[in-house]
Amino acid sequence: MGYQVLARKYRPQRFADVAGQDHVTRTLMNALSQNRIAHGYIFSGHRGIGKTTIARIVAMALNCRTEIGTAGRPTPEPCGVCDSCIEIRQGNAVDVIEIDAATNRGIDEIRELREAARYAPSRDRYKIYILDEAHQITEAAFNALLKTLEEPPAHVIFMMATTEPENIPQTIRSRCQHFSFHAVKFDDILAQLKMIAVKEEVEAEDAALALLAEAGDGSMRDALSIMDQAIASAPIEAGRPVLSATQIRELMGSVPNAVFERLLEAVAAGQSAELMEQLNLLVNAGHSPSSLARQMVRYLRNALMAKLGGEQTELLQISGDERARAVRTALLFSEEELTRNLQIVLRTFDDLNYRQEQRFHLELGLLKLIHAQRLLPLEELLSGVASGASGNSAVRNASTPGPPRPIATASRPAPAAPPAAPSISPFGPAGGSWGSGTKMDAGLKPASSAGPVATMERPSPVPASAIATEATGSPFPVCTPFPAAASPVIGFASTYPQTEGALAKAPEATASTSGAPSMESVRHAIGSALVEAGHSSAAQLLGSGAWTLDGASLRIEVPGMGKKMLALTVNAAAEKIIRQELQRAGAPTRFLVVPSEATTGTAQATVPMAAPMAGSVQEAALANPFVQRAREIFQAEVRSVIDLRQK
């Protein structure tokens, strides 16, 4: 006999010789030992992983003339020495018919098969039909085989091998036992190659055999075919072929992964010129852009798997040196960046299949990797916009300096400045400096020089000059101002629609003491407007607060009110009235409503409600007999009354 290729020479002849299909071989051996033989089998899976080989081994085991349990055959494995085993191994057994279904796929061939199946085997125990590439059989031919497959003669067994089991009709699959074969693992292929290299007396580097196993891509037959080709092209030293990694790469036209590691290092460093120079060397060396893109896809995939599972993960079917290389590359990028890079290179590889200038498209795809490194994550972008708006507002306020408007002569020491406001991000932890009860304008947008701005910010420290006035005809009761240093913003801070010029001129207006409205008149005007509009609760609440002017904004600290109730009481309609009155009085239209220090701690201080106004909702509530009875029963006091009725 002439030379046999390695894939045929080392084809397994026993179940124990099959690599990577233990779940199939174990089941079939148990079925043979228990005599539970089905009349139909479907073997499906990747190419070159042993489907047809196992079908032949099953045929040898079924027709083996040596009884199971004897000295010549202690296990269900075929003996391999009887006439039936030898004939099946050589492919000339009369009762084992192997049919190429890719060429014998019509209804006429299946009719002939069905007629021949009626006759008993000429010598052996079973007449076995092995249909290779069974998915190629036409639908009409399958229908012709259906009845025979469902109720075959006792001596007939069908075995179908296919790479596309989904193309076999469900009516056929339901009548057969289906075995799904796995792709052979990298380590199993590598062990098989080492064993064959020893038997063939071939000197092979471990890196060379690892390249061959990786090139097999889960197929033992593919790896053996490439190894056969590599041995034929290997140099001879001392009468023995020598396989090296460099020689195998040249044979397969592949590039060392060290090259892709350098390419991705240039991507991580943002070195576009270096990236293009490396690519130019590869293309000038004769490597096709399509092959480079395909190999880079595989390398990026390995780097992503190393990022996800570490160096020893089962997701990496490569050698130890390549695992370490993939880990080094994974450290250069985040998981999101590796995923994005893999997507870009995959799309580039797809484009190369139908493009004329493949080199240009590959260069463009690699440059996209560098450009993608400059993209900011959405979370960081949103956080930067919000913090930038607050920062710009602070800069703009600082750029228009001016002393606060002295409305009253009372003064008190300036409290310590509050801590710096953190960057505002919708992805930050809950319960930050705003709190769940924060009210914001719907038109929140970053500060810019193009138009009015609405920002959320922590108020600045209260200046030394504060406000403390006496009520003279005002509907608001007088309340001593509360300290502002420990009061977080839980209300609203809005720059309402106005021109940039008006905002810039506000500090100048505060610097003038002559003709400026007093805080008392502003309080009286706002309180009266709120009462007239039906917002008595808001008027009562703001009247009990401490009003201070801080630069270009008005700060109102209210006692005895939580975050949620504050948001309900001083609602959008009340805000609009306050803003209109402030604008009409020439006062700053930016204002803050915050709880006093007594309501922000764990134990809230008791703040008595101010005397109700005649005809107000507070007076009606206190006069209600149910409220009076509740005060008597619970010995309670009414601290605040809020009107939540629809206006």
Stockholm file with secondary structure:
# STOCKHOLM 1.0

chainA/1-647         MGYQVLARKYRPQRFADVAGQDHVTRTLMNALSQNRIAHGYIFSGHRGIGKTTIARIVAMALNCRTEIGTAGRPTPEPCGVCDSCIEIRQGNAVDVIEIDAATNRGIDEIRELREAARYAPSRDRYKIYILDEAHQITEAAFNALLKTLEEPPAHVIFMMATTEPENIPQTIRSRCQHFSFHAVKFDDILAQLKMIAVKEEVEAEDAALALLAEAGDGSMRDALSIMDQAIASAPIEAGRPVLSATQIRELMGSVPNAVFERLLEAVAAGQSAELMEQLNLLVNAGHSPSSLARQMVRYLRNALMAKLGGEQTELLQISGDERARAVRTALLFSEEELTRNLQIVLRTFDDLNYRQEQRFHLELGLLKLIHAQRLLPLEELLSGVASGASGNSAVRNASTPGPPRPIATASRPAPAAPPAAPSISPFGPAGGSWGSGTKMDAGLKPASSAGPVATMERPSPVPASAIATEATGSPFPVCTPFPAAASPVIGFASTYPQTEGALAKAPEATASTSGAPSMESVRHAIGSALVEAGHSSAAQLLGSGAWTLDGASLRIEVPGMGKKMLALTVNAAAEKIIRQELQRAGAPTRFLVVPSEATTGTAQATVPMAAPMAGSVQEAALANPFVQRAREIFQAEVRSVIDLRQK
#=GR chainA/1-647 SS CCCCCHHHHTCCCSGGGCCSCHHHHHHHHHHHHTTCCCSEEEEECSTTSSHHHHHHHHHHHHHCSSCTTBTTBSSSSCCSCSHHHHHHHHTCCSSEEEEETTTSCSHHHHHHHHHHHTSCCSSSSCEEEEEETGGGSCHHHHHHHHHHHHSCCTTEEEEEEESCGGGSCHHHHTTSEEEECCCCCHHHHHHHHHHHHHHTTCEECHHHHHHHHHHHTTCHHHHHHHHHHHHHHSCEETTEEEECHHHHHHHHTCCCHHHHHHHHHHHHHTCHHHHHHHHHHHHHTTCCHHHHHHHHHHHHHHHHHHHHHCTTCTTCCSCHHHHHHHHHHHTTSCHHHHHHHHHHHHHHHHHHTTCSCHHHHHHHHHHHHHHHHTCCCHHHHHHHHHHHHHHHHHHHHHHSCCCCCCCCSCBCCCCCCCCCCCCCCTTSCSSCSSCTTCCCCTTCBCCCTTSCCBCCCCCCCCCSBCCCCCCSSCSSCCCCCCCCTTCCCCSCBCCCSCCHHHHHHHHHHHTCCTTCCCHHHHHHHHHHHHHHTTCHHHHHHHHTSEEEEETTEEEEEESSCCHHHHHHHSCHHHHHHHHHHHHHTTCCSEEEEEECHHHHSSSCCCCCCCCCCTTSHHHHHHHCHHHHHHHHHHTCCCCCCCCCSCC
#=GC SS_cons         CCCCCHHHHTCCCSGGGCCSCHHHHHHHHHHHHTTCCCSEEEEECSTTSSHHHHHHHHHHHHHCSSCTTBTTBSSSSCCSCSHHHHHHHHTCCSSEEEEETTTSCSHHHHHHHHHHHTSCCSSSSCEEEEEETGGGSCHHHHHHHHHHHHSCCTTEEEEEEESCGGGSCHHHHTTSEEEECCCCCHHHHHHHHHHHHHHTTCEECHHHHHHHHHHHTTCHHHHHHHHHHHHHHSCEETTEEEECHHHHHHHHTCCCHHHHHHHHHHHHHTCHHHHHHHHHHHHHTTCCHHHHHHHHHHHHHHHHHHHHHCTTCTTCCSCHHHHHHHHHHHTTSCHHHHHHHHHHHHHHHHHHTTCSCHHHHHHHHHHHHHHHHTCCCHHHHHHHHHHHHHHHHHHHHHHSCCCCCCCCSCBCCCCCCCCCCCCCCTTSCSSCSSCTTCCCCTTCBCCCTTSCCBCCCCCCCCCSBCCCCCCSSCSSCCCCCCCCTTCCCCSCBCCCSCCHHHHHHHHHHHTCCTTCCCHHHHHHHHHHHHHHTTCHHHHHHHHTSEEEEETTEEEEEESSCCHHHHHHHSCHHHHHHHHHHHHHTTCCSEEEEEECHHHHSSSCCCCCCCCCCTTSHHHHHHHCHHHHHHHHHHTCCCCCCCCCSCC
//
